[in-house]
Amino acid sequence: MSLTSILSAEAIENAVKDCQAPESFCYKKFFQLCGLSQKSPQEVKDVFRIIDEDNSGFIEEAELKFFLQRFFPGARTLTEKEIKSLLTAADDDSDGKIGVDEFQTMVLS
């Protein structure tokens, strides 16, 4: 499964372009622009599985660095500040990683 089977390639590209500058990534705006926040809970879980590159059931800090690249090859990496912000927003149980339910809650809220 690929992200473009769930989200349009054009929407993904627009979302990535919107946050090209370092420190400009806003997860809420990104999820809206790429169309993910309008998808079903199952589709959000499918996207989670694509981002969870090591199939651990969690998106860890190392995977968050390359978050944008999972959506669009050639995109920039997230800065440490952006990673911490995304982790803080999603990590409800403070275990240092994002589980599928936490990801779903963040995307659909």
N, C-alpha and C positions, 0 to 999 in steps of 0.2 A: 504494500500500500504506500502511496506517496501523498504528500500534502496537496498536490494539485488534483487529486481525486476527491478531495474534500473542499478545498478552497480554490478560487480562480487564480491562475498565475498572475494575471494583471493586478488583482487586489493585493496579492502577496508582494509583488514588486513595488506597488505604491506605498504599502505599509513600511517596507524596508527603506525606501527612498526618503520617507518622512523622518526617519531617525538616523540618517547617515552621520551627522555630526556627533562626536563624542559627548556624552552626558545629555543627549537629547531623547533617549529611549524612554517612553512612557507606556507601560504595559497596557493600560486601559485603552489608550488611543490606538496602539498597535493592534490589539485584538479587534477593535471596532473596524479599523481600516482594512485589515485582511479578511474580515467577515467572520472570524471565529466566534465572536460573542453572539452572533445570530444563529449559530449551529446548535444541533441537538446535543444533549448530554453524551450520547453515545459517540457522536462525531468528535466531540471535545476529548473524550477518552482515547479515541483512535489517534488524534493528533498528539496526545501525551505519549502514547506508545512509540511514535515516530521520533519525538524529541528525546525520549529515554533511550539513548544510543546503546548503553550496555545492558539493557533489558533487566535492570535491577528492580523495577517497580517504583523507582524514584528518579526525580531529576535532581542530581547533585550539583554542587557549586561548579565543578569542572565542566559539566554539560551546559550550565547556564552561560558560561563564557562564550560558547559557540551557538547560543540560542538563535540569533538572527541567521546564522549560516545554515541552520537546519531548515529554515524557511526559504532561503535564497542563497545559493552558492556564490561566494564572492562578497557577501555582506561583511561588514566589520564585526569584530568581536565586541562584546559588551565590556565596559570598564568595570573595575572593582566596585565603584560606587553604585553603578547600575545593577550589578549582580546582587549586592547587599540589599538594595531597595526591592528588587524582585523577590528575593528570598524572604525578606521581612514581610512583604505583602501576602505571600502565599503560605508560608510555613506556620500554620496554626498551632502545631504541637511542639514547636521549637526544637526539632530534632536535627536541624541543619540541612534538610533536604525537602523536596516537594513531592508528596504522594499524589496519586491520581485524583483522589477526592479533593485534596487541597487545590490542585490545579483547576479542576472543574469549577469549584467554588469561586476562585479568583477570576476565571475567564467569564463566567456567567453572571457575576455580581455587578 
